[in-house]
Amino acid sequence: MAQLAAVAGAFGAFVLLLGRGRLAQPGGLALLAVAEAGLVFDLSDHGHRISPKLVVLGLAALVPVAIGAAIFVRWPTVVTPVVAFAAPFRPPLSFGSEHRFYVGVADAGQLGRLLPLYGVLASAALALAWNAVRGRELRPVPALVAVPAIVFFDIAALSLFWTDDLHAGENVLAYFLFPFAVLLAVVARAPFPSWMPRVLAVIALALASLFAAAGLIQAATHELWFFSPSVEVSNAYSSFFRVTSLFRDPSLYGRHVVLGIAVLLVAVLLRRVNPLVAILLTAFLFAGLWFSYSQSSMAALFAVTLALAAFAGDRGLRMLAAVTVVVVVLGGAVAFAASAGDHSARRITSDRSRRVELTLKVVRDHPLVGVGLGAQPVASQARSKQGGSPSRFVSHTTPLTVTAELGVLGLAAYVALLAGAAALIWRVRRRDHALGLGLAAVLLALFVHSLFYSGFFEDPITWVVLAVASSFVLRHDAAVT
């Protein structure tokens, strides 16, 4: 059942993103809805019987979804800002018959799914289908991102036929890839008024400030609100205290703060913000980022800062960026060589080298189509002489994970999507320099961070960036014609 649902969802994504005609979008959304239902049902272990509580909960959820759809039909310009604002949040809710009303607060430290985003996407999808049925012209999503995205979705969906971890593959499809196909479709086709870039920048800075404030409070009180067991153990035996803000992991928290700083740096570089305000806000955000102690986030911030200086700065700033790169690279090489004399590579890289080595073995054994979506951890675990849960074997490197799970075909789709995104954002930059530079900075931060912490395709912000760029290009092309 899971495999058939995955195929239906992959075809639905194709129709939704590239289909034309009045029935294309409703048809694609219907196929994706059927796929989601099949995958979620399978993930529930066939479950749990459909109890009256579950039926009542489902019917109750339709009310806010319908209200949201009515709002989006009446004011379609708010779709993009609402999606961007809802994207990062994971309310600490759990579902099951153990709760009196089938839904309750999760155990301490746990976070749930992207429920606010799913609700917004459901409303936006209904509004999109309504507008299509009423005859509103809906152009296909730009092929630069739609085609490689569809190819990636198709390979990921088909891999459920041979995956080594069906449950994990279903989870990625049901809760990330298929919903994000809807995100790309609804945001790309939403109106893009002239005030949209400023609103999106304000949302990015407001969210980063919120997360930084929560992180600083946790640093002062030494009390985490949400966390994974590994973070709790690490803090108990470390000389420093890592904070998680409104996330379950310090690196995820750091990633979202870096995205806000990236937007702020673009605003400073283009003189769109008061210098004093910029200095104070940058100091505040960086203070919050500091207590994440996330090396991947620092690397992403470093890369974005240098890229912006090299690409959009004056000659002096470019020279400074070049010198900084040389100093950091040489200094890092010397420090690594000195450390390697006394410690193993595994210890220096916080166990990352072992994970990479095991994942490379998986790639070697399954080069063409990989071990299937979501199966890299269990495949790496099977090649290790050590025990432990599969979470200890996650590669934390997106290109490597994609190659291990989907083979060179998946890697080619990943590279094509990056190339298409870069080309599309370049088109945006030629027409709106500030927006193009901001989207490029955010995508670069996500890409660099995912080289050390994975989660590129599973982060909704990745798809928000692609969708916003698509929406801008569609709006401009429509104005030209």
Secondary structure, DSSP 8 states (H G I E B T S, - for coil): -HHHHHHHHHHHHHHHHH--STTHHHHHHHHHHHHHHHHHHHHTTTTS---HHHHHHHHHHHHHHHHHHHHHHH-GGGHHHHHHHHTT----EEESTTSTTSEEE--TB-----HHHHHHHHHHHHHHHHHHHTT-------HHHHHHHHHHHHHHHHGGGT-S-HHHHHHHIIIIIHHHHHHHHHHHTS---TTHHHHHHHHHHHHHHHHHHHHHHHHHHT--SB--HHHHHHHHHSSS----TTSSSHHHHHHHHHHHHHHHHHHHHTT-S-HHHHHHHHHHHHHHHHTTT-HHHHHHHHHHHHHHHHHHS-HHHHHHHHHHHHHHHHHHHHHHHHHHTTS-HHHHTTTHHHHHHHHHHHHHHSTTT-S-TT-HHHHHHHT-SS---GGGG----HHHHHHHHHHHHHHHHHHHHHHHHHHHHHHHHHH-HHHHHHHHHHHHHHHHHHHHH--STT-HHHHHHHHHHHHHHHHHHHHH-
